[in-house]
Amino acid sequence: MISLIGLPGSGKSTVGRQLARRLQLPFLDSDRVIEERLGCSIREFFESEGEQRFRDIEAAVIDELTQQPVGVLSTGGGVVLRPENRQHLHDRTRVIYLNSMPDELFRRLRHDKNRPLLQVADPLQRLRDLHAQRHPLYRETAHFCVETGRPSVSRLVNLIIMQLEQADLRLRL
């Protein structure tokens, strides 16, 4: 199992779908699984039940999904906030951190109204704060880090596949 982690808008779902297609593996998106179980959007759930309750459900879903034998898993941006999620991801999957800079993310997300943590007066500052808080947790959890910058999705997928192949080669030596 391969997992993708990173800030909101870093490309986890988009890159994950392409990576799964290229590797001919099932694609799983933890946020979609959560929404299916909740019967509403994460944003609606956040507003009615709060972040803590959401994180409880997210932890249960991550525990379940990381036990799948194969696939590509896209996770929510805050998945690393809980130690048990970091542990399950790191121990049970190969974790790729899609590292995106806050200014780059702001350009991508400035009109997106579906991300609850960015519905604030200064979303760019919020992204900077999230990066400062979560970057060390992403680094701790990840086996590999890919700087997203401006490469195309297919280029990012190629970089990830190269890193995975090099790691497999090192393990066999």
Secondary structure, DSSP 4 states (H G I P E B T S, - for coil): -EEEE-STTSSHHHHHHHHHHHHT--EEEHHHHHHHHHTS-HHHHHHHH-HHHHHHHHHHHHHHHTTSSS-EEE--TTGGGSHHHHHHHHHHSEEEEEE--HHHHHHHHTT----GGG-SS-HHHHHHHHHHHHHHHHHHH-SEEEE-SS--HHHHHHHHHHHHHHHHHHHH-
